[in-house]
């Protein structure tokens, strides 16, 4: 039977929507940095072996200079680097970050497609179609699908496990898929995110309650699978961290859960996931009511319970952890959306029976469109939250004309820059071996790159930053507060802005001000005295000016605020040039 064009289009959306999020918001934040930096180092330095392997790793890999609070697994980074390497070779290293993130996004999207197919087989294509509509119109899941958080490496495994636990055509297939699901959950918990052990436990409990497995079967199976997962992660991470033996997730569990150190990053009340995170993650206002309806309706109650109960049990158990973030419960979104799809399909199939069914059926597609519109708006606003990545891109453009062929340029990046987009991929678009920021001899066959070659310093020590002579060794600095730059002569050659809320402007009111403020956009002679706004902040200004020209001065949209100053040290030659211009 030929595939249905509608189903093909819906499957394509599961790939296309995350890709659109990636292209519109290509930069990353500090939480994503470990796996991204690790993938960079694997691509650039490879995996040295032999007697000097430890010294080679320590001399070049980023995690030896910036180890973080706890060790993280290299398993995911190695997979992404290995899968992405051919495409990086084809497209060039300047696009390597997009390739690495895109590879993760495609793998996760493929797991969503597998879940959709299992849903089709278990409950019919109509349910699967509603599920796709509910999932692709969400913001958070689509936005994070390609982000190199440990959670998103676990997400594909847990989603595939959920697909394998859906009803199957034959008991033999169900038993085989059940064992595969447990394997995926074990790998997720042992290698990437230890909290998914709770999801493994809740899944096993559901299997016991439904009499699909016995305790005597589950205990030895999970034990054997756990040993297999350890045989994967311990050798890999002992090698990359040069600690024997090392099990990163055990170290992370001890640090966060046993010592309670995760609370240092903030705490939330026990009900945060239920009252805040899940409604935002599912986004569609009808999603949770539809899931509850599916639980209440006798025709869908049993399959809906299999989808909802173990996942909400996981959320309830994990709510005991004081530090909470929405990304920690991403794993439950596909099955909860599937329960909502069961309810949606039940109501829509009976839309001609009662007025209530007809009204809800009319509201369903409208709610999907409203959620999609909200997601687009959230994506556009979220793309403005990465001034560090934006500033690095602008600095490459600005310094290109100033650098001579083969010249290296020294740059200091402050904490905000590092936290909002500066990555090894971004600072090393040529894919050169830089060894902790110091240039290494180029391998044979590699020509000198075109200018500029920017070498970044990321010093955070306040005592070091307070020394005037610290600053004089840099050509450029990317800094939030220019007053901290105490040594040398500097000029600000550009300002990168970041999102600062929503503003409503009336005719005659300047952006970010009141009626009495000078609108520098309307007075070029004033604007010329200020450093130019660059990057996405400039794009927002242009859009805002266009909208106000069409609406006679009215505007509702993102308000931008200065975040990072791009400063250049004034050399003797530059000083002469400035004076002659004056």
Order of alpha helices (4+ residues) and beta strands (2+ residues): alpha-alpha-alpha-alpha-alpha-alpha-alpha-alpha-alpha-alpha-alpha-alpha-alpha-alpha-alpha-alpha-alpha-alpha-alpha-beta-alpha-alpha-beta-alpha-alpha-beta-beta-alpha-beta-alpha-beta-alpha
